[in-house]
Amino acid sequence: MQDNLTAEQVLAYLIETLETDLSEILGAESKNEFIVGEWYAYVECLEVISNWKKAKKFGLDYNPELKYNIT
């Protein structure tokens, strides 16, 4: 990863990273308190980023809680 990214590039990369990590969490065989805490944190981050006016352009055009339902 480059050191001189724009804010837009950083947010796009963050969305990608959070989505990847959430997919891995959902695929976990057991969901302990730590994993559930991670899920809440990552979903909250996506919810905050979804307020960015360019979020939809980078694929964040959904409700993270519904898409990444941990139950």
ABEGO torsion letter per residue (X at the ends): XBABBBAAAAAAAAAAAAAAAAAAAAABABBBAAAAAAAAAAAAAAAAAAABAAAAAAGBABBAAAABBAX
